[in-house]
Every structure is written in C-alpha cells, then in structure tokens.
Amino acid sequence: MNTTDPSPRSAEEPSGPLAGLRVVEMGQLLAGPFCGQLLGDFGADVIKLEPPGTGDPMRQWGRERPYGKSLWWPVVARNKMSVTCNLRDPEGQRLARQIIDGADILVENFRPGTLERWGLDPADLARTNPGLIVVRVTGFGQTGPYAPQAGYGSIGEAMGGLRRITGDPDKNPSRTGISIGDALAAVFAAIGALSALHHRERTGQGQVVDSAIYEAVLGMMESLLPEWAIGGYQRERTGPVLPNVSPSNVYPAKGGDMILIAANQDTVFTRLAAAMNRPDLAADDRYAGHAARGANMEDLDGIIAEWTAQHAAEDLLTTLNEAGVPAGRIYTAKDMFADPHFAAREAIVKLMHPELGEFPLHNVFPKLSATPGRVRHLGPELGQHNDHVYRDLLGLTAAQLDDLAARGVV
C-alpha cells in the first residue's frame, strides 16, 4: 500500500497513457463523474466544473460522514481539479466555453437538451474545437421517446433487465449494494471516449459519445434476449445460483463461516469430488456431466454443504486450492485489508487527507505494464483550482476573478 502526497496538484505531472489530454467534466452525482474518474486515473487532466457555493452533491453523499466529510467524494473526485462555474449564468457559460475550447473531451450527464439551452450545443462547440469529443451519459440516451425523461441508475437497472433477475424467486426484485447502473454507463462512456480518440488520431475529427444507462445494463445481460425470442425462456430470479450451472454456490463452513465454490466444469468437478473423498460423485450419472449436474443442482448442493459444514473455512480453502478447485471467502472490507494478495498487487492504496488523515481507497485498474495509471490525489476542495484554470489557463486577472466570485459566477 502506497502513501502519496495530499497536495491538490501533485508535485509530479500526470503520468499514464492519457497524460496530456484535457477533460472537462460537467455533471454531478455518479455516472458522468465516474467516467471522469476513470480517465483521470490514467493520466488525463480533468477539470471538474461545479456550482459555486454547493458543488457536486456527491460532496455530501455516503453513509459515514466523519467530521462532516463524505468518504465517497475523495474517491470519485480523485485526480481531478475543482473549478466553480455557474452554468446557468450567461457569463458562466462563456467561461465554460473558453475552457472547453482548449479541451480534448467534455463529459456531461445532464438531461438531453441542457447543454443546448446553455449555448453549449456539441455541434456549435465543434466549430471552434473540431476535435472535441463530447461524452453524454443519460438514463435513456439522446434520442428516442424516453430521452427527455429523468433516468436514474436504478431505473436503467430495471429497464435494462438486471433488477428482474436479481434476488430470491419468492421476493420482489432486489438490487446490488452499489450503483451498478451508473457505473456501467460510465465504463461504457469511457470506452466510447477512448474509441473516439483513436478515430480522431486518424481523422482529426471529434464526435459525440452517447452512453445510456439502460443500454449499458442491457449490454451485460448475456443471452437474455435470444433466450426469450428463440427459446421462449424468460429469465427470472434464482437467488444465489445460476440455473443449470452446478456446483457454483455459497456453502456453510464450520463455525458459521461461508465459502464460495465454483466447480461447474467437468474436470474441476472431478477434482472437487476427489477432494471430498467422494470420487463416486464424478462417475454418478446424476452428476457426471454439466447438464446432469444442472438438473440435480439441489441434491448436489446438499451433498457438498454437508461436507463443507464439517470443516473450518481455512481448512476447506487449503484443501480446495491444493486440488485446483476455485474457491474463496466472501470478503468484507476488513478481509481485504488483511489479505496478502491485495497487498502484493497494491489493490488498495493510502493517501493523506488533510482532515481525515490516512485515507485508503482502491487503486487504478486494470494494470498497464508500461504506462500504469495511479491515484495522484484525493478529491479536491470546492473551487480549489479556480486560480490555476481562470488565471493561468484563461488569463483572467485577480480583479476580474474577484468580481466574478462576488457576483456568483464562479
């Protein structure tokens, strides 16, 4: 785990494969800002525009708030600069336009039509910055009958098909414990931005990247559509298992612990049966093949659970790992901090927060061998980089900046 200097602008220049790219992030909450975080993680210079006085609501979000501080904000705003700009004010819109004219990528997640109302239509922006890539993240996309509607991540998860299949079959659809819809839309948006950059390298032309939350969720739904259209099968909630994939479930260990075993492949199941001292299971017609195990999942899970319940979790994991059977504990955050593999790969890094002290967070993924990304600094204070952007980049004087601040423009 590394400890990095907490300064808002790291003493080191940004490094990574996207170093030298300037990204302007306009938007709030999670979908757009997470896309900006991903680009910043790999070295892009991200300028986040926030409303004066209040900033992004993410500054206040999160379950735990020691010293009144969000523990989520330093993560999602890491590697970014914070600049205040009132985008509802004509002068603020002019300032934003000047910043965008020098940018490579603009990321926004307002409702469709908002940029246009502010005089920041992507087609108009392209006249002065033809290479600009405009990444637009919304619930339903920029076109279609639902485009104008409010679309939070939870709605995209529902319409994209994820909520329908999540949870136990005898209960209402459930959700995952994270904002997965927003995060998926952000990841697809980042992929789109990088694809558009490659196109720009060849042509010099920017374009609009239209990432819809419901489509990002739909894109992860495997064969759900042809299963219904061709096979007449509607996927439903199946609890902790995947239908016809067995064994792949959570099993009890001695002392109340749990482990997950994934041994659904024929060769792996044979190794599991041997580790259980039950080689007969692999030869039994009820369990000898993938389809047979799927059809007899409940019985097979009962046999495995009876075996696992007699052993401590660590002993089970040792036995299964030595046998080449994929298995693992269901981790909490505490487990992650204690795990030697997490430490060896520096999956968790620690930076210094000016008020909270040592601040742990996940590292940059994936790892690149030649040009790795890194966490340079935590999320900044509101307007912390106004001087740098407005004075150093745009050339405003101190008096002009003071006047703009007094009038609530910045």
Secondary structure, DSSP 8 states (H G I E B T S, - for coil): --EE---SS-SS---STTTT-EEEEE--SSHHHHHHHHHHHTT-EEEEEE-TTT--GGGT-SS--GGG--SSHHHHTTTEEEEE--TTSHHHHHHHHHHHHT-SEEEE-S-TTHHHHTT--HHHHHHH-TT-EEEEEESS-SSSTTTTS---HHHHHHHTTTGGGSS-TTS-----SS-HHHHHHHHHHHHHHHHHHHHHHHH----EEEEEHHHHHHTT-TTHHHHHHTT-------TTS-TT--SEEEEE-BTT-EEEEE--SHHHHHHHHHHTT-THHHHSTTTSSHHHHHHTHHHHHHHHHHHHTTSBHHHHHHHHHHHT--EEE---HHHHHH-HHHHHTT-EEEEEETTTEEEEEE--SS--SSS----------TTTTHIIIIIIIT---HHHHHHHHHTT--
